[in-house]
Amino acid sequence: LSEPTSFPYFYRVISTDELQSKALIELCKTFEWRQIGVIHVNDNYGVYLSVSISEYATFEGIEVNSIAFERNKNESYTNAVSAMKEIGVYIII
């Protein structure tokens, strides 16, 4: 889908990591959240989105705790949530 000559009428259907990150941080600013957690899947999409969120959050003075989980492994997700709880993070995006 990324080859324009093969797919001349296809356009990106998901907004960029940058746009998603900015929107999430604007939401955090609106609600005056100063500490957030990011639980993301451990793949290229999840990691890069998490990094982008962390960059924008840091610029805005928002503390970010980021934890990855493995797709299709319930115990991995449960462990990530438990880790956030231990850190004391109650707002997870």
N, C-alpha and C positions, 0 to 999 in steps of 0.2 A: 504493500500500500504506500510505501514511501517513494516509489518510483513514479514520478509525474508523467512520464511518457506512456507507461502501462495503465495508469489510472488517472487520466486527465481531469476527471470530474469529482475526484475524492478530495475531501477536506478534513482536517483534523476534527474528530468528534469529541475529544476530551480536551479540556483546557490544559495549558502548559503547567508544569510544576510551579513555575514562577507565579502565574496568575492564581492558582489554587492556594499557594503559600501566602501570598499577599492578602487574599480574601480571608483566610483563616486567622491571620494575625490581626486584621482589621476587626474581626469578630471578637478576638481576645481583648483588644483595646476598648471596644464598645462596652463590654461587660467588666472591664477593669480587672481582668485575670492577669496576675503577675507571675504565676507559675503554672505550667501546663505539662502534660505528658503526651508523648506521641508513641502509640503502639502501631508498628508497621510490619508488613510482611517482608521477609528477608529476601527480596529480589531487587532487580534494578529499579523498578518503578517505586517500590516502597522506600528503598534506601535514599534515592535521589530526592524524593518528595520530602522525606524526613530532614535531610540536609538543608534543603531549601527553606523549610519551615524554621529550622534552627537559626539559619542566617538572618532571616527577617525578624524573628523573635528577639534575637540578641541585639539587633540594631534598635529595637523598640524597648529594650530593657526588660524583656520577659524571659524568665528562666525556663529552659526546656530540658526535660528528661526524656530520652528516647530509648525505646526497647523494641527489638525485633522479635518476631515469632516465625516459626516455620509453617508454611501453608499445609493444610490438611492434617495438622497434628494438634488436636485439641489440648493436649497437655502443654504444648509449647505456648499456646495462647493463654491458658490458665496461669502458667508460670509468669508470663509477661504482666498480666493484671495483678498478680500477687506481688510482684516486684514493685510495681507502681504504688501499691497500697503501703508497702514497707517504707518506701521513700517518703510517703506522705503527700502524694499527688492525688488530687481529687477531681481535676478537670483533665479529661483525656480526649484528645482530638485525633 
